[in-house]
């Protein structure tokens, strides 16, 4: 049990710090004068403020550059914090823990209200960036996350988001993927092998399918886009045409789909391990030529 509400700050390198909310007003930002100081170039100098109110604490945007995302949705009005709320500021997440058991949340059942433990989250690994060079890039997106959080409410929505995060991170670690970025509802992950990246994408979709087969509410649907190519890096961030194309491929994928570039298909196809369907040519924003994409079929187990 904790008597003092706090924000747990997780930085992009996976490190965490706890900030007790022990003042009436606390500023959050990159400026060293902020009571909650966050050293990230993606966070504004004074990004947000947390204020004590009669019902607890509210967080509000302080005219930042990137704004606030709370539980996957952009929030422009003051938001009353409840245990489990996840606030995204640039590349940093803040999780609110109220003056109660931080590992419990309220979920709705047919019998009324019940207390249920949040599932353990597979933590982001310690920073271990892949060097610039040839890599396979995997983008994921949690489909309809905003609509689902609005449907079930903040607390149950946070539980749902944590399940999604844990399922995916477990597969990244099993397939030697390096987590480059986490947005709260999606990931950017790199691999040293096109084959291993596709194996991971298939494993994610099967793990999600297995979860949904026993879930009674809050089904999880993920879409995935992959590409292989030369990546560049500056101050820990990936960039380059190969990364942009992977993101554009993701935008063409539907729920439960794994789409890959033609180059990636040509790299993995000779092994005969994967069943892939030619989806044809797509006009991709920012690229002068149409791109041929392939859908990896994952519903059947691979042959021995």
ZADO-1210 file (C-alpha; in nm, 4 decimals, padded with zeros to 6 digits):
<atoms>
<atom x="00.0000" y="00.0000" z="00.0000" code="UNK" pos="1"/>
<atom x="00.1128" y="00.3549" z="-00.0694" code="UNK" pos="2"/>
<atom x="-00.0146" y="00.6609" z="00.1181" code="UNK" pos="3"/>
<atom x="00.1196" y="00.9247" z="-00.1218" code="UNK" pos="4"/>
<atom x="-00.0005" y="00.9338" z="-00.4846" code="UNK" pos="5"/>
<atom x="00.2825" y="00.9264" z="-00.7346" code="UNK" pos="6"/>
<atom x="00.3740" y="00.9230" z="-01.1006" code="UNK" pos="7"/>
<atom x="00.6023" y="00.6464" z="-01.2232" code="UNK" pos="8"/>
<atom x="00.8095" y="00.7938" z="-01.5061" code="UNK" pos="9"/>
<atom x="00.9433" y="00.5491" z="-01.7664" code="UNK" pos="10"/>
<atom x="01.2034" y="00.6963" z="-02.0010" code="UNK" pos="11"/>
<atom x="01.2684" y="00.5764" z="-02.3557" code="UNK" pos="12"/>
<atom x="01.5738" y="00.3780" z="-02.2389" code="UNK" pos="13"/>
<atom x="01.3525" y="00.1692" z="-02.0093" code="UNK" pos="14"/>
<atom x="01.4669" y="00.3305" z="-01.6838" code="UNK" pos="15"/>
<atom x="01.2081" y="00.4384" z="-01.4267" code="UNK" pos="16"/>
<atom x="01.1801" y="00.7002" z="-01.1546" code="UNK" pos="17"/>
<atom x="00.9046" y="00.7585" z="-00.8994" code="UNK" pos="18"/>
<atom x="00.7805" y="01.1114" z="-00.8326" code="UNK" pos="19"/>
<atom x="00.5611" y="01.1648" z="-00.5258" code="UNK" pos="20"/>
<atom x="00.2738" y="01.4083" z="-00.5759" code="UNK" pos="21"/>
<atom x="00.3282" y="01.5913" z="-00.2491" code="UNK" pos="22"/>
<atom x="00.2566" y="01.9501" z="-00.3610" code="UNK" pos="23"/>
<atom x="-00.0558" y="02.1333" z="-00.4719" code="UNK" pos="24"/>
<atom x="00.0923" y="02.2106" z="-00.8153" code="UNK" pos="25"/>
<atom x="00.3784" y="02.0313" z="-00.9876" code="UNK" pos="26"/>
<atom x="00.5141" y="02.1067" z="-01.3345" code="UNK" pos="27"/>
<atom x="00.6357" y="01.8366" z="-01.5706" code="UNK" pos="28"/>
<atom x="00.8918" y="01.9112" z="-01.8400" code="UNK" pos="29"/>
<atom x="01.2458" y="01.9356" z="-01.9679" code="UNK" pos="30"/>
<atom x="01.3257" y="02.2569" z="-01.7804" code="UNK" pos="31"/>
<atom x="01.5370" y="02.1823" z="-01.4693" code="UNK" pos="32"/>
<atom x="01.3054" y="02.4070" z="-01.2653" code="UNK" pos="33"/>
<atom x="01.0155" y="02.1622" z="-01.3125" code="UNK" pos="34"/>
<atom x="00.9272" y="01.9634" z="-01.0024" code="UNK" pos="35"/>
<atom x="00.9076" y="01.6549" z="-01.2248" code="UNK" pos="36"/>
<atom x="01.2112" y="01.7006" z="-01.4469" code="UNK" pos="37"/>
<atom x="01.2311" y="01.4832" z="-01.7603" code="UNK" pos="38"/>
<atom x="01.5481" y="01.5016" z="-01.9680" code="UNK" pos="39"/>
<atom x="01.4131" y="01.4253" z="-02.3166" code="UNK" pos="40"/>
<atom x="01.4243" y="01.6392" z="-02.6280" code="UNK" pos="41"/>
<atom x="01.0746" y="01.5165" z="-02.7163" code="UNK" pos="42"/>
<atom x="00.9306" y="01.6725" z="-02.3997" code="UNK" pos="43"/>
<atom x="00.8587" y="02.0475" z="-02.3898" code="UNK" pos="44"/>
<atom x="01.0322" y="02.2699" z="-02.1368" code="UNK" pos="45"/>
<atom x="00.7036" y="02.2933" z="-01.9450" code="UNK" pos="46"/>
<atom x="00.4965" y="02.0164" z="-02.0949" code="UNK" pos="47"/>
<atom x="00.2217" y="01.9589" z="-01.8359" code="UNK" pos="48"/>
<atom x="00.1127" y="02.0441" z="-01.4836" code="UNK" pos="49"/>
<atom x="-00.0414" y="01.8281" z="-01.2124" code="UNK" pos="50"/>
<atom x="-00.2824" y="02.0005" z="-00.9715" code="UNK" pos="51"/>
<atom x="-00.4408" y="01.8820" z="-00.6497" code="UNK" pos="52"/>
<atom x="-00.8228" y="01.9020" z="-00.6528" code="UNK" pos="53"/>
<atom x="-01.0924" y="01.7869" z="-00.4113" code="UNK" pos="54"/>
<atom x="-01.1221" y="01.4474" z="-00.5818" code="UNK" pos="55"/>
<atom x="-00.7493" y="01.3848" z="-00.6178" code="UNK" pos="56"/>
<atom x="-00.5164" y="01.5134" z="-00.8896" code="UNK" pos="57"/>
<atom x="-00.5679" y="01.6370" z="-01.2438" code="UNK" pos="58"/>
<atom x="-00.3088" y="01.6588" z="-01.5204" code="UNK" pos="59"/>
<atom x="-00.3357" y="01.9140" z="-01.7979" code="UNK" pos="60"/>
<atom x="-00.1342" y="02.0249" z="-02.0964" code="UNK" pos="61"/>
<atom x="00.0801" y="02.3365" z="-02.0478" code="UNK" pos="62"/>
<atom x="00.0708" y="02.4464" z="-02.4140" code="UNK" pos="63"/>
<atom x="00.3315" y="02.1873" z="-02.5083" code="UNK" pos="64"/>
<atom x="00.4487" y="02.1114" z="-02.8612" code="UNK" pos="65"/>
<atom x="00.3338" y="01.7473" z="-02.8720" code="UNK" pos="66"/>
<atom x="00.0372" y="01.7531" z="-02.6313" code="UNK" pos="67"/>
<atom x="-00.0808" y="01.4744" z="-02.4008" code="UNK" pos="68"/>
<atom x="-00.2020" y="01.1231" z="-02.4777" code="UNK" pos="69"/>
<atom x="-00.3777" y="00.9447" z="-02.1932" code="UNK" pos="70"/>
<atom x="-00.4631" y="00.5752" z="-02.2228" code="UNK" pos="71"/>
<atom x="-00.4130" y="00.5962" z="-02.5988" code="UNK" pos="72"/>
<atom x="-00.6302" y="00.9046" z="-02.6643" code="UNK" pos="73"/>
<atom x="-00.5290" y="01.2668" z="-02.7186" code="UNK" pos="74"/>
<atom x="-00.6547" y="01.4756" z="-02.4245" code="UNK" pos="75"/>
<atom x="-00.6925" y="01.8532" z="-02.4388" code="UNK" pos="76"/>
<atom x="-00.8941" y="01.9188" z="-02.1217" code="UNK" pos="77"/>
<atom x="-00.7800" y="01.8684" z="-01.7577" code="UNK" pos="78"/>
<atom x="-00.7947" y="01.4947" z="-01.6798" code="UNK" pos="79"/>
<atom x="-00.8714" y="01.3543" z="-01.3352" code="UNK" pos="80"/>
<atom x="-00.6102" y="01.0870" z="-01.2702" code="UNK" pos="81"/>
<atom x="-00.7105" y="00.7386" z="-01.1567" code="UNK" pos="82"/>
<atom x="-00.4821" y="00.4505" z="-01.0672" code="UNK" pos="83"/>
<atom x="-00.3347" y="00.2930" z="-01.3779" code="UNK" pos="84"/>
<atom x="-00.3723" y="00.5945" z="-01.6075" code="UNK" pos="85"/>
<atom x="-00.0880" y="00.6021" z="-01.8616" code="UNK" pos="86"/>
<atom x="00.0129" y="00.9487" z="-01.9844" code="UNK" pos="87"/>
<atom x="00.2415" y="00.9783" z="-02.2891" code="UNK" pos="88"/>
<atom x="00.4632" y="01.2870" z="-02.3253" code="UNK" pos="89"/>
<atom x="00.6752" y="01.2556" z="-02.6374" code="UNK" pos="90"/>
<atom x="00.8795" y="00.9376" z="-02.5836" code="UNK" pos="91"/>
<atom x="00.8124" y="00.9197" z="-02.2073" code="UNK" pos="92"/>
<atom x="00.5264" y="00.7506" z="-02.0205" code="UNK" pos="93"/>
<atom x="00.3866" y="00.8496" z="-01.6804" code="UNK" pos="94"/>
<atom x="00.1763" y="00.5987" z="-01.4872" code="UNK" pos="95"/>
<atom x="-00.0367" y="00.7274" z="-01.2007" code="UNK" pos="96"/>
<atom x="-00.0518" y="00.5299" z="-00.8770" code="UNK" pos="97"/>
<atom x="-00.3135" y="00.6524" z="-00.6318" code="UNK" pos="98"/>
<atom x="-00.3213" y="00.6083" z="-00.2542" code="UNK" pos="99"/>
<atom x="-00.4306" y="00.2462" z="-00.2780" code="UNK" pos="100"/>
<atom x="-00.2857" y="-00.0820" z="-00.3899" code="UNK" pos="101"/>
<atom x="-00.0925" y="00.0082" z="-00.7033" code="UNK" pos="102"/>
<atom x="-00.1346" y="-00.3420" z="-00.8437" code="UNK" pos="103"/>
<atom x="-00.5131" y="-00.3451" z="-00.8270" code="UNK" pos="104"/>
<atom x="-00.7790" y="-00.1883" z="-01.0432" code="UNK" pos="105"/>
<atom x="-01.1550" y="-00.1919" z="-01.0612" code="UNK" pos="106"/>
<atom x="-01.3082" y="-00.4026" z="-01.3362" code="UNK" pos="107"/>
<atom x="-01.6745" y="-00.4435" z="-01.4170" code="UNK" pos="108"/>
<atom x="-01.8274" y="-00.7901" z="-01.4041" code="UNK" pos="109"/>
<atom x="-02.1824" y="-00.9152" z="-01.4432" code="UNK" pos="110"/>
<atom x="-02.2039" y="-00.9267" z="-01.0633" code="UNK" pos="111"/>
<atom x="-02.1026" y="-00.5627" z="-01.0214" code="UNK" pos="112"/>
<atom x="-01.7646" y="-00.4241" z="-00.9184" code="UNK" pos="113"/>
<atom x="-01.4744" y="-00.6480" z="-00.8307" code="UNK" pos="114"/>
<atom x="-01.1093" y="-00.5907" z="-00.7509" code="UNK" pos="115"/>
<atom x="-00.8721" y="-00.7742" z="-00.9812" code="UNK" pos="116"/>
<atom x="-00.4923" y="-00.7721" z="-01.0017" code="UNK" pos="117"/>
<atom x="-00.3377" y="-00.6167" z="-01.3073" code="UNK" pos="118"/>
<atom x="-00.1372" y="-00.8676" z="-01.5106" code="UNK" pos="119"/>
<atom x="00.2373" y="-00.8319" z="-01.4737" code="UNK" pos="120"/>
<atom x="00.3870" y="-00.6244" z="-01.7510" code="UNK" pos="121"/>
<atom x="00.6864" y="-00.7576" z="-01.9386" code="UNK" pos="122"/>
<atom x="00.9177" y="-00.4611" z="-01.8843" code="UNK" pos="123"/>
<atom x="01.1058" y="-00.2897" z="-02.1616" code="UNK" pos="124"/>
<atom x="01.4604" y="-00.4238" z="-02.1738" code="UNK" pos="125"/>
<atom x="01.7564" y="-00.2091" z="-02.0834" code="UNK" pos="126"/>
<atom x="01.8613" y="00.0136" z="-02.3714" code="UNK" pos="127"/>
<atom x="02.0552" y="-00.1890" z="-02.6283" code="UNK" pos="128"/>
<atom x="02.0235" y="-00.0048" z="-02.9558" code="UNK" pos="129"/>
<atom x="02.1108" y="-00.1851" z="-03.2757" code="UNK" pos="130"/>
<atom x="02.3852" y="-00.0008" z="-03.4639" code="UNK" pos="131"/>
<atom x="02.3153" y="00.1672" z="-03.7957" code="UNK" pos="132"/>
<atom x="02.3251" y="-00.0642" z="-04.0937" code="UNK" pos="133"/>
<atom x="02.1161" y="-00.3422" z="-04.2445" code="UNK" pos="134"/>
<atom x="01.8199" y="-00.4394" z="-04.0272" code="UNK" pos="135"/>
<atom x="01.4663" y="-00.5705" z="-04.0478" code="UNK" pos="136"/>
<atom x="01.2108" y="-00.3298" z="-03.9022" code="UNK" pos="137"/>
<atom x="00.8776" y="-00.4335" z="-03.7500" code="UNK" pos="138"/>
<atom x="00.5985" y="-00.1843" z="-03.6754" code="UNK" pos="139"/>
<atom x="00.2895" y="-00.2813" z="-03.4742" code="UNK" pos="140"/>
<atom x="-00.0365" y="-00.1025" z="-03.4005" code="UNK" pos="141"/>
<atom x="-00.3178" y="-00.1894" z="-03.1606" code="UNK" pos="142"/>
<atom x="-00.6355" y="-00.1645" z="-03.3673" code="UNK" pos="143"/>
<atom x="-00.9217" y="00.0554" z="-03.2406" code="UNK" pos="144"/>
<atom x="-00.7467" y="00.1260" z="-02.9100" code="UNK" pos="145"/>
<atom x="-00.9106" y="00.4662" z="-02.8593" code="UNK" pos="146"/>
<atom x="-01.2588" y="00.3334" z="-02.9282" code="UNK" pos="147"/>
<atom x="-01.2061" y="00.0395" z="-02.6927" code="UNK" pos="148"/>
<atom x="-01.0754" y="00.2554" z="-02.4070" code="UNK" pos="149"/>
<atom x="-01.3711" y="00.4895" z="-02.4467" code="UNK" pos="150"/>
<atom x="-01.6072" y="00.1913" z="-02.4492" code="UNK" pos="151"/>
<atom x="-01.4822" y="00.0193" z="-02.1339" code="UNK" pos="152"/>
<atom x="-01.3516" y="00.3214" z="-01.9412" code="UNK" pos="153"/>
<atom x="-01.0071" y="00.4294" z="-01.8241" code="UNK" pos="154"/>
<atom x="-00.9428" y="00.1588" z="-01.5656" code="UNK" pos="155"/>
<atom x="-01.0529" y="-00.1422" z="-01.7668" code="UNK" pos="156"/>
<atom x="-00.8906" y="00.0172" z="-02.0713" code="UNK" pos="157"/>
<atom x="-00.5567" y="00.0358" z="-01.8937" code="UNK" pos="158"/>
<atom x="-00.5842" y="-00.3314" z="-01.8024" code="UNK" pos="159"/>
<atom x="-00.6508" y="-00.4117" z="-02.1683" code="UNK" pos="160"/>
<atom x="-00.3525" y="-00.2032" z="-02.2849" code="UNK" pos="161"/>
<atom x="-00.1211" y="-00.3747" z="-02.0353" code="UNK" pos="162"/>
<atom x="-00.2253" y="-00.7181" z="-02.1608" code="UNK" pos="163"/>
<atom x="-00.1452" y="-00.6138" z="-02.5165" code="UNK" pos="164"/>
<atom x="00.1934" y="-00.4727" z="-02.4174" code="UNK" pos="165"/>
<atom x="00.2954" y="-00.7843" z="-02.2259" code="UNK" pos="166"/>
<atom x="00.1916" y="-01.0228" z="-02.5059" code="UNK" pos="167"/>
<atom x="00.3995" y="-00.8371" z="-02.7624" code="UNK" pos="168"/>
<atom x="00.7065" y="-00.7752" z="-02.5463" code="UNK" pos="169"/>
<atom x="00.7253" y="-01.1428" z="-02.4599" code="UNK" pos="170"/>
<atom x="00.7497" y="-01.2299" z="-02.8304" code="UNK" pos="171"/>
<atom x="01.0075" y="-00.9574" z="-02.9010" code="UNK" pos="172"/>
<atom x="01.2320" y="-01.1061" z="-02.6333" code="UNK" pos="173"/>
<atom x="01.1773" y="-01.4657" z="-02.7499" code="UNK" pos="174"/>
<atom x="01.2789" y="-01.3717" z="-03.1057" code="UNK" pos="175"/>
<atom x="01.5765" y="-01.1466" z="-03.0176" code="UNK" pos="176"/>
<atom x="01.4071" y="-00.8271" z="-03.1299" code="UNK" pos="177"/>
<atom x="01.5357" y="-00.4949" z="-02.9991" code="UNK" pos="178"/>
<atom x="01.2599" y="-00.2594" z="-02.8909" code="UNK" pos="179"/>
<atom x="01.3408" y="00.0769" z="-03.0438" code="UNK" pos="180"/>
<atom x="01.0258" y="00.2695" z="-02.9564" code="UNK" pos="181"/>
<atom x="00.7033" y="00.2245" z="-02.7623" code="UNK" pos="182"/>
<atom x="00.4099" y="00.4594" z="-02.8239" code="UNK" pos="183"/>
<atom x="00.1681" y="00.3137" z="-02.5697" code="UNK" pos="184"/>
<atom x="-00.0355" y="00.1359" z="-02.8385" code="UNK" pos="185"/>
<atom x="00.2394" y="00.0246" z="-03.0754" code="UNK" pos="186"/>
<atom x="00.6056" y="-00.0639" z="-03.1125" code="UNK" pos="187"/>
<atom x="00.9023" y="-00.0248" z="-03.3434" code="UNK" pos="188"/>
<atom x="01.1346" y="-00.3262" z="-03.3167" code="UNK" pos="189"/>
<atom x="01.4460" y="-00.4211" z="-03.5133" code="UNK" pos="190"/>
<atom x="01.5958" y="-00.7613" z="-03.5932" code="UNK" pos="191"/>
<atom x="01.9245" y="-00.8764" z="-03.7417" code="UNK" pos="192"/>
<atom x="01.7408" y="-01.1308" z="-03.9601" code="UNK" pos="193"/>
<atom x="01.4426" y="-01.0932" z="-04.1945" code="UNK" pos="194"/>
<atom x="01.3428" y="-01.4519" z="-04.1172" code="UNK" pos="195"/>
<atom x="01.3455" y="-01.3912" z="-03.7418" code="UNK" pos="196"/>
<atom x="01.1411" y="-01.0722" z="-03.7824" code="UNK" pos="197"/>
<atom x="00.8698" y="-01.2571" z="-03.9773" code="UNK" pos="198"/>
<atom x="00.8740" y="-01.5412" z="-03.7246" code="UNK" pos="199"/>
<atom x="00.8151" y="-01.2847" z="-03.4495" code="UNK" pos="200"/>
<atom x="00.5254" y="-01.1239" z="-03.6377" code="UNK" pos="201"/>
<atom x="00.3588" y="-01.4632" z="-03.6820" code="UNK" pos="202"/>
<atom x="00.4174" y="-01.5517" z="-03.3164" code="UNK" pos="203"/>
<atom x="00.2543" y="-01.2234" z="-03.2095" code="UNK" pos="204"/>
<atom x="-00.0584" y="-01.2892" z="-03.4132" code="UNK" pos="205"/>
<atom x="-00.0856" y="-01.6459" z="-03.2806" code="UNK" pos="206"/>
<atom x="-00.0342" y="-01.5319" z="-02.9211" code="UNK" pos="207"/>
<atom x="-00.3044" y="-01.2679" z="-02.9659" code="UNK" pos="208"/>
<atom x="-00.5355" y="-01.5288" z="-03.1214" code="UNK" pos="209"/>
<atom x="-00.4771" y="-01.7612" z="-02.8254" code="UNK" pos="210"/>
<atom x="-00.5538" y="-01.4803" z="-02.5819" code="UNK" pos="211"/>
<atom x="-00.8730" y="-01.3851" z="-02.7643" code="UNK" pos="212"/>
<atom x="-00.9925" y="-01.7470" z="-02.7677" code="UNK" pos="213"/>
<atom x="-01.0514" y="-01.7335" z="-02.3906" code="UNK" pos="214"/>
<atom x="-01.1146" y="-01.3613" z="-02.3391" code="UNK" pos="215"/>
<atom x="-01.4702" y="-01.2686" z="-02.2480" code="UNK" pos="216"/>
<atom x="-01.4334" y="-00.8985" z="-02.3284" code="UNK" pos="217"/>
<atom x="-01.1829" y="-00.6547" z="-02.4678" code="UNK" pos="218"/>
<atom x="-01.0475" y="-00.8574" z="-02.7594" code="UNK" pos="219"/>
<atom x="-00.7025" y="-00.7549" z="-02.8857" code="UNK" pos="220"/>
<atom x="-00.6339" y="-00.7040" z="-03.2563" code="UNK" pos="221"/>
<atom x="-00.2899" y="-00.6082" z="-03.3875" code="UNK" pos="222"/>
<atom x="-00.1702" y="-00.5143" z="-03.7327" code="UNK" pos="223"/>
<atom x="00.1945" y="-00.5467" z="-03.8360" code="UNK" pos="224"/>
<atom x="00.4128" y="-00.4062" z="-04.1152" code="UNK" pos="225"/>
<atom x="00.7718" y="-00.5082" z="-04.1898" code="UNK" pos="226"/>
<atom x="01.0558" y="-00.4060" z="-04.4171" code="UNK" pos="227"/>
<atom x="01.4274" y="-00.4757" z="-04.4512" code="UNK" pos="228"/>
<atom x="01.6862" y="-00.2178" z="-04.5464" code="UNK" pos="229"/>
<atom x="01.9623" y="00.0187" z="-04.4447" code="UNK" pos="230"/>
<atom x="01.8776" y="00.2152" z="-04.1310" code="UNK" pos="231"/>
<atom x="02.0482" y="00.5238" z="-03.9921" code="UNK" pos="232"/>
<atom x="02.0620" y="00.6359" z="-03.6314" code="UNK" pos="233"/>
<atom x="02.1018" y="00.9705" z="-03.4598" code="UNK" pos="234"/>
<atom x="02.0784" y="01.0258" z="-03.0833" code="UNK" pos="235"/>
<atom x="01.9124" y="00.6888" z="-03.0360" code="UNK" pos="236"/>
<atom x="01.6459" y="00.7439" z="-03.3042" code="UNK" pos="237"/>
<atom x="01.6105" y="00.5368" z="-03.6209" code="UNK" pos="238"/>
<atom x="01.5560" y="00.7079" z="-03.9536" code="UNK" pos="239"/>
<atom x="01.5928" y="00.6465" z="-04.3251" code="UNK" pos="240"/>
<atom x="01.3785" y="00.5332" z="-04.6174" code="UNK" pos="241"/>
<atom x="01.3695" y="00.1726" z="-04.4945" code="UNK" pos="242"/>
<atom x="01.2093" y="00.2839" z="-04.1672" code="UNK" pos="243"/>
<atom x="00.9606" y="00.5120" z="-04.3421" code="UNK" pos="244"/>
<atom x="00.8560" y="00.2334" z="-04.5781" code="UNK" pos="245"/>
<atom x="00.7989" y="-00.0066" z="-04.2868" code="UNK" pos="246"/>
<atom x="00.5660" y="00.2512" z="-04.1287" code="UNK" pos="247"/>
<atom x="00.3819" y="00.3006" z="-04.4584" code="UNK" pos="248"/>
<atom x="00.3394" y="-00.0767" z="-04.4956" code="UNK" pos="249"/>
<atom x="00.1842" y="-00.0885" z="-04.1487" code="UNK" pos="250"/>
<atom x="-00.0729" y="00.1708" z="-04.2595" code="UNK" pos="251"/>
<atom x="-00.1896" y="-00.0666" z="-04.5352" code="UNK" pos="252"/>
<atom x="-00.2392" y="-00.3635" z="-04.2979" code="UNK" pos="253"/>
<atom x="-00.5720" y="-00.4583" z="-04.1480" code="UNK" pos="254"/>
<atom x="-00.6517" y="-00.6144" z="-03.8118" code="UNK" pos="255"/>
<atom x="-00.4732" y="-00.9459" z="-03.7716" code="UNK" pos="256"/>
<atom x="-00.2614" y="-00.8976" z="-04.0839" code="UNK" pos="257"/>
<atom x="00.1149" y="-00.9184" z="-04.1381" code="UNK" pos="258"/>
<atom x="00.2319" y="-00.7269" z="-04.4462" code="UNK" pos="259"/>
<atom x="00.5886" y="-00.7304" z="-04.5757" code="UNK" pos="260"/>
<atom x="00.7776" y="-00.5508" z="-04.8518" code="UNK" pos="261"/>
<atom x="00.8781" y="-00.7173" z="-05.1758" code="UNK" pos="262"/>
<atom x="01.2439" y="-00.7080" z="-05.0726" code="UNK" pos="263"/>
<atom x="01.1656" y="-00.8856" z="-04.7492" code="UNK" pos="264"/>
<atom x="00.9582" y="-01.1428" z="-04.9352" code="UNK" pos="265"/>
<atom x="01.2498" y="-01.2172" z="-05.1693" code="UNK" pos="266"/>
<atom x="01.4806" y="-01.2640" z="-04.8705" code="UNK" pos="267"/>
<atom x="01.2598" y="-01.5142" z="-04.6845" code="UNK" pos="268"/>
<atom x="01.0798" y="-01.6874" z="-04.9728" code="UNK" pos="269"/>
<atom x="01.3623" y="-01.9244" z="-05.0830" code="UNK" pos="270"/>
<atom x="01.3519" y="-02.1093" z="-04.7483" code="UNK" pos="271"/>
<atom x="00.9905" y="-02.2050" z="-04.8106" code="UNK" pos="272"/>
<atom x="00.9069" y="-02.1527" z="-04.4430" code="UNK" pos="273"/>
<atom x="00.6339" y="-01.8927" z="-04.4885" code="UNK" pos="274"/>
<atom x="00.3147" y="-01.8846" z="-04.6910" code="UNK" pos="275"/>
<atom x="00.2738" y="-01.5384" z="-04.8426" code="UNK" pos="276"/>
<atom x="00.0052" y="-01.3940" z="-05.0694" code="UNK" pos="277"/>
<atom x="00.0875" y="-01.1293" z="-05.3298" code="UNK" pos="278"/>
<atom x="-00.1411" y="-00.8361" z="-05.2452" code="UNK" pos="279"/>
<atom x="-00.0401" y="-00.6368" z="-05.5514" code="UNK" pos="280"/>
<atom x="00.0932" y="-00.2849" z="-05.5999" code="UNK" pos="281"/>
<atom x="00.0190" y="-00.0011" z="-05.3593" code="UNK" pos="282"/>
<atom x="00.0722" y="00.3717" z="-05.3897" code="UNK" pos="283"/>
<atom x="00.2789" y="00.4614" z="-05.0849" code="UNK" pos="284"/>
<atom x="00.3000" y="00.8197" z="-04.9635" code="UNK" pos="285"/>
<atom x="00.6429" y="00.9698" z="-05.0190" code="UNK" pos="286"/>
<atom x="00.7645" y="00.7001" z="-05.2588" code="UNK" pos="287"/>
<atom x="00.7632" y="00.7728" z="-05.6351" code="UNK" pos="288"/>
<atom x="00.7108" y="00.4106" z="-05.7382" code="UNK" pos="289"/>
<atom x="00.4305" y="00.1783" z="-05.6371" code="UNK" pos="290"/>
<atom x="00.5307" y="-00.0854" z="-05.3838" code="UNK" pos="291"/>
<atom x="00.4389" y="-00.4529" z="-05.4123" code="UNK" pos="292"/>
<atom x="00.3305" y="-00.5930" z="-05.0753" code="UNK" pos="293"/>
<atom x="00.2859" y="-00.9491" z="-04.9546" code="UNK" pos="294"/>
<atom x="00.0583" y="-01.0797" z="-04.6797" code="UNK" pos="295"/>
<atom x="00.2148" y="-01.3501" z="-04.4614" code="UNK" pos="296"/>
<atom x="-00.0435" y="-01.6193" z="-04.3840" code="UNK" pos="297"/>
<atom x="-00.0021" y="-01.7226" z="-04.0211" code="UNK" pos="298"/>
<atom x="-00.3170" y="-01.9139" z="-03.9255" code="UNK" pos="299"/>
<atom x="-00.1672" y="-02.2565" z="-03.9931" code="UNK" pos="300"/>
<atom x="00.1270" y="-02.3989" z="-03.8024" code="UNK" pos="301"/>
<atom x="00.4474" y="-02.4181" z="-04.0123" code="UNK" pos="302"/>
<atom x="00.5316" y="-02.7531" z="-04.1640" code="UNK" pos="303"/>
<atom x="00.7940" y="-02.9638" z="-03.9904" code="UNK" pos="304"/>
</atoms>
